[in-house]
Amino acid sequence: MHQACIARIARLGYRQQVTYQPADHYWALQGSETAVFLALALLLTGFCFWWTRRLS
């Protein structure tokens, strides 16, 4: 079943390209992702406080 699926995808002209990041980039990427999510969480928290104080 799996091979038939792969063959069908190849016949349709689809390709897959996999790109890996080097292992020494791991912590830099983790730090960047954490910073982005923390910034978004802080923005959302600030918005929620603003919204609830505005409604009261």
C-alpha positions in Angstrom: 0.0 0.0 0.0 2.8 2.4 1.0 4.8 1.8 -2.2 1.7 2.2 -4.4 1.0 5.6 -2.7 4.6 6.7 -3.3 4.5 5.5 -7.0 1.2 7.4 -7.6 2.6 10.6 -6.1 5.7 10.3 -8.3 3.6 9.7 -11.4 1.7 12.9 -10.6 5.0 14.8 -10.5 5.1 15.7 -6.9 8.5 15.8 -5.2 9.7 16.2 -1.6 12.7 18.1 -0.5 13.9 17.7 3.1 16.2 20.2 4.6 17.8 19.7 8.0 19.3 22.4 10.2 22.8 21.6 11.5 22.9 20.3 15.1 24.9 23.3 16.3 21.9 25.6 15.4 19.6 23.8 17.8 19.8 26.0 20.8 19.8 29.2 18.8 16.6 28.1 17.1 15.1 27.1 20.4 16.0 30.5 21.9 14.5 32.4 19.0 11.3 30.3 19.0 11.0 30.8 22.8 11.5 34.6 22.5 8.8 34.8 19.8 6.3 32.8 21.8 7.0 34.8 25.0 6.6 38.0 23.1 3.2 36.9 21.7 2.1 35.7 25.2 3.0 39.0 26.7 1.2 40.9 24.0 -1.9 38.7 24.4 -1.8 39.1 28.2 -1.5 42.9 27.9 -4.4 43.0 25.4 -6.6 40.9 27.8 -5.9 43.2 30.7 -6.6 46.2 28.5 -9.8 44.7 27.2 -11.2 43.6 30.6 -10.4 47.0 32.2 -12.0 48.8 29.3 -15.2 46.8 29.8 -15.5 47.4 33.5 
